[in-house]
Amino acid sequence: ADLLESERLASPHIALQREPTDLAALVAELVASLDGAPPVRQDIASNLPLLQLDRARVRLLLRNLLDNALRHSLGAAQPPEISIQPCAA
């Protein structure tokens, strides 16, 4: 399913489908859906605003990053970490 979604999103004619997104909830949902519940540290600010994001594309991006981090951190002393903090404008 991820591969099909990736191909669909790669089409240059697909418009972004922006919607108000709770990034912290999206990350938590994604980490919980990983096979075998691997350890992933989450350092996510509690005061993040809703962001206008293409939820499917951001989820796919985060999934790819997590898959790579988990694949390349096998045997590492520390588990992969996702850190999301607001930045000053």
N, C-alpha and C positions, 0 to 999 in steps of 0.2 A: 504494500500500500504506500509506503514512504517513497519507493522508487517511482511509482506512477504519479504521485503528487509532485515529486521533484521534476519530472518531465513536463507535467502540465504547467508548473510555475515557471519553467525555463522558457516557455513560449514568449517571444517578444511582443505578442499582441494581447497578452493577458494584463488587464489593468489591476492595479493594487486594490485590494478590498479592505480599506482601512475601517477600523471600528474601535471604539473605546476598549482598551485592554488593560487588565490588571497584570502587569508583568510578573509580580511576585507569585500570583496564583498560577500563571502559566508555567513558570519554572517549577513550582511545587508539583503541579499536575504531571509535568514531563518527567521529573525525577521519580515520582511514584509509579509511573508506567514502565520504567526500565526493567528489562528482564532480570530476574534474580535479585532485585533490590540491592544493587551495588552501593557502596558508601560514596556519597557525594555531599561535601560540606556546602552549606548554603549561608552566605552572608548577604542578606537582602534587607535593605532599609525598610522600615515599617511605614514610612510616610511618603511612599512613591505615589505620584498622581496617576490617574488613568492616562494612557498614552494612545494616540491614534496610530495603530499599527495594523499591518496585514498579519493577522493572527497565524494563519497557516504558514506563511513564509518565515515568520520569526520562530515559530515552533520547529520548523524544519531546520533552520539555522542552528538553533540551540541543540536540537537532537544530534545533528552532525558534530558539533563541537564536543558534546558530552560523549558520544560514541568514540571519537578520536582520543579524548582525554582518558577515558576508561581503558581503551585498548593499549595506549602507550604508557599507562601508569601502573600496569600490573607489577606487583612486587615492590612498588614505591613505598617509602615510609609514610607518606601523607596521601590521603585520597584526593581526587580532584575537587576543586572548589569553584563555586559560582558566586561572584560578588557583584551585586548591583546596588549602586549608590547614586543618589541624585547629584548632578553636577551644577555648580554655580554658573548662572548665565552671564 
